[in-house]
Amino acid sequence: MTATKPLYAYSIVPLDFGWQTMPTAEEYRGLLMKDADSVTQGAESVRAFNEFLQRSLDFASEKTVWEGDFREEPRIIVMPGECETVLAVVWKQENNGDTFVVSQVALPWLAAISTD
């Protein structure tokens, strides 16, 4: 999870179903700790994830119409990448339930339906 990877932000119509199939940020932190070979490795993975999450929220604030609140807390999507997994964060804001996705890779199908 390199902090220098580019980010891609999308604002899409409300996503109403499937939230339970994606781990929350807190659940994902637990998975990182469980998967680690040591407490130190787990702590480093969680630190890197927290940086990615904060960077994603900051990026969404700059690039989309996100108003800064949550109807659905951020959920994590894990996708296969070239040599490692890549992440996306998805959440819903209170106003109109607009849904936002910030990803480490371009998601052209979301770009095609983005409302921004």
C-alpha positions in Angstrom: 0.0 0.0 0.0 2.2 2.8 -1.2 1.1 6.3 -0.4 2.5 7.6 -3.7 0.1 5.6 -5.8 -2.3 7.8 -7.8 -5.9 7.9 -6.7 -9.1 8.0 -8.7 -12.3 9.4 -7.4 -15.8 8.7 -8.5 -19.2 10.0 -7.4 -22.0 7.7 -8.4 -25.7 7.3 -7.8 -26.7 5.8 -4.5 -25.6 2.3 -4.0 -28.3 0.7 -2.0 -27.4 -3.0 -1.7 -24.4 -5.1 -0.9 -22.8 -3.0 1.8 -22.6 -6.0 4.2 -20.4 -7.8 1.7 -17.5 -5.3 2.1 -15.5 -5.0 5.3 -15.7 -1.7 7.2 -12.4 0.1 7.7 -12.3 -1.2 11.2 -12.9 -4.8 10.1 -10.2 -4.4 7.4 -7.7 -3.3 10.1 -8.5 -6.5 12.0 -7.8 -8.5 8.9 -4.5 -6.8 8.5 -3.5 -7.7 12.0 -4.7 -11.3 11.7 -2.8 -11.8 8.4 0.5 -10.3 9.8 3.5 -12.5 10.8 4.2 -10.2 13.8 2.6 -7.5 15.8 5.1 -5.1 14.3 4.3 -6.1 10.7 0.6 -5.8 11.5 1.0 -2.3 13.1 2.9 -1.2 10.0 0.2 -2.5 7.7 -2.5 -0.7 9.8 -0.5 2.5 9.7 -0.1 2.3 5.9 -3.8 1.6 5.5 -4.8 4.5 7.8 -2.7 6.8 5.6 -4.3 5.5 2.5 -7.8 5.9 4.0 -7.1 9.5 5.1 -5.5 10.3 1.8 -8.6 8.9 0.0 -11.0 11.0 2.0 -9.0 14.1 1.5 -8.8 13.4 -2.3 -12.6 12.9 -2.4 -13.0 16.2 -0.7 -11.0 17.9 -3.4 -12.3 16.0 -6.5 -15.9 15.3 -5.8 -19.0 16.9 -4.3 -18.7 14.8 -1.1 -20.0 17.0 1.8 -17.8 15.3 4.4 -20.4 13.1 6.2 -21.3 9.4 6.1 -24.6 7.6 5.9 -22.7 4.4 5.3 -19.2 4.3 6.9 -16.3 3.6 4.6 -16.1 0.1 3.3 -13.0 -1.5 1.7 -12.8 -3.2 -1.6 -9.7 -5.4 -2.3 -8.8 -6.1 -5.9 -6.0 -8.1 -7.5 -3.2 -5.9 -8.8 0.0 -6.6 -10.7 2.1 -8.0 -7.8 -0.1 -7.0 -4.8 -3.6 -6.2 -4.0 -5.0 -2.8 -4.6 -7.7 -1.0 -2.6 -10.7 1.1 -3.1 -12.8 2.8 -0.5 -16.6 3.2 -0.9 -19.0 5.2 1.2 -22.3 7.0 1.1 -23.1 10.5 2.3 -26.2 11.5 4.1 -27.5 14.0 1.5 -29.3 12.0 -1.2 -27.2 8.9 -0.4 -24.7 9.9 -3.0 -22.0 7.2 -3.2 -18.3 7.8 -3.5 -15.5 5.5 -4.5 -11.7 6.3 -4.3 -9.5 3.7 -5.8 -5.8 3.0 -6.3 -6.5 2.0 -9.9 -8.8 3.5 -12.6 -12.3 2.0 -12.7 -13.5 2.9 -16.1 -17.0 1.5 -15.6 -17.4 3.9 -12.7 -16.0 6.8 -14.8 -18.7 6.1 -17.3 -21.5 6.5 -14.7 -19.9 9.2 -12.5 -22.1 12.0 -11.6 -19.3 14.6 -11.3 
